[in-house]
Amino acid sequence: MNEWSTTIWASISAMTAALVLTLIITLGSLARESANIQQESDAAVENIKEYRKYNQFDGTINLFPTDVITAITESDGMPKVTVYGRGPVSPREWSKATPASQFRTSELVKDNVAGGLFDPTDRYTSELVPDANGAIVQIIFRRQ
């Protein structure tokens, strides 16, 4: 009689352990799936943010030099900004390799006042250059 009791308790313990392991595996799977969904959602939000930030420069015409300066200061080198302006300093690029001081508004306004790159009467067209994944890697401004 004692043997049956021990066998029953052993089988109940084994089934309980199997149930607990199944529950742990199921919860882990649900957590992983939830994390994947959250990651996709975050990626979609980042794509929308990038679209909103740079869409204003997608084939736009009659941009003022102040618009170009704003794009340069906001980019901080990524995406790269290329400006075809006036004078001997054209074209000029701002990329990751550009010193941080060159992204300051005061430096860009100095270029504007000097007349070497920007002229307040100039107007620009813009073009976005995406990479293979659709991320914007360069903004090109051309004087009209």
Secondary structure, 3 states (H helix, E strand, C coil): CHHHHHHHHHHHHHHHHHHHHHHHHHHHHHHHHHHHHHHHHHHHHHHHHHHHHHHHHCCCCCECHHHHHHHHHHHCCCCEEEEECCCCCCCEEECCCCCHHHHCHHHHHHHHHHCCCCCCCCCEEEEEEECCCCCEEEEEEEEC
